[in-house]
Amino acid sequence: MAHPIQTTWMWHDEDSGGVLAAIIDLEAQCIQWLDQPGCACGDSASEQSIADFLRQGPRWLQPPADVEAEMRAALAQAAGVL
């Protein structure tokens, strides 16, 4: 049985004391970058294509190195499954 592919990450934002997040949408082939998920703020999400992320790295939020590595590993796993 294959292990499910992780598609969501959250990490502490040192600057604001809040939380940042990324959600991979494999069907839409994009990553949603969320600044303070759960708040009622407007303009707290940005979208980046998976292809752009793989070529250029994160564009709007900078996840910790271990989170970015996990995201890349999940995308590699998804590529092998899809």
N, C-alpha and C positions, 0 to 999 in steps of 0.2 A: 504494500500500500504506500503510495507516494505521500510525502509530508506536505501539508498545505504551505503555500508560498506566502510569506509575510508581506503585507502591503501597506502597513501603517507604522509610523514612528513618531514619538514625541520626545522632546528633550528640553532641559531647563535653559532659559535664556538669561545669561549672567547680567546683561545690560539692563533689562527691564525687571528681572526677578520673576518673569512669567514663563510661559511655555510656548514653544514653537513646534510645528508638526509638518509631516509630509505624508501624503497618501498617493500610492501608485494605483492608477486606474488602468489595468491591462487592456480592458476592452476598448477604451478611448485612446490608449497609447499616450497617456499624459501623467504628469505628476502635479498634484495640487500642493502648493506650499502655503501653510496656514500660520499666520502671526496671531498668537493669543487665541487659539481655537476655543469656541464656547462663549466668547464675549459677544456683545451686541454691537461691536464696532463694524463700520462699513470698510470696504477695501482691505480686508484682512487676509485675502487669498490671492494667490498668483498661480498661473498655470504654465507649465513648461512641458514640451514634448519629451517623451522618453529618449528619442533619438538625439535631441539637442543635449539632454542631460548626459548621455553617454559620451558625446563628443566634447562638450564644453564644461561639464560639471554643473553644479547648482548655480542658478542665476540670481535668485531673489533672496533666499535665506542660505546661510552657511551652516549646515549641520556639523556636529563634531565628526572627526575623522572616522571613528568607529561606526557611527550611524551611516555615513556615506558609503563605507565599505559594505555594510549590511545591505543597503539599498542596491548597490551594484551586484552583490552576490544573489539577491532575490531576483533581479532582472535576468541574470545569467541562468538561474534555475528556471525561470519562466520561459526563457528562450528555448531551453531544452525540452520543455513540457508542451509548449504550444505548437 
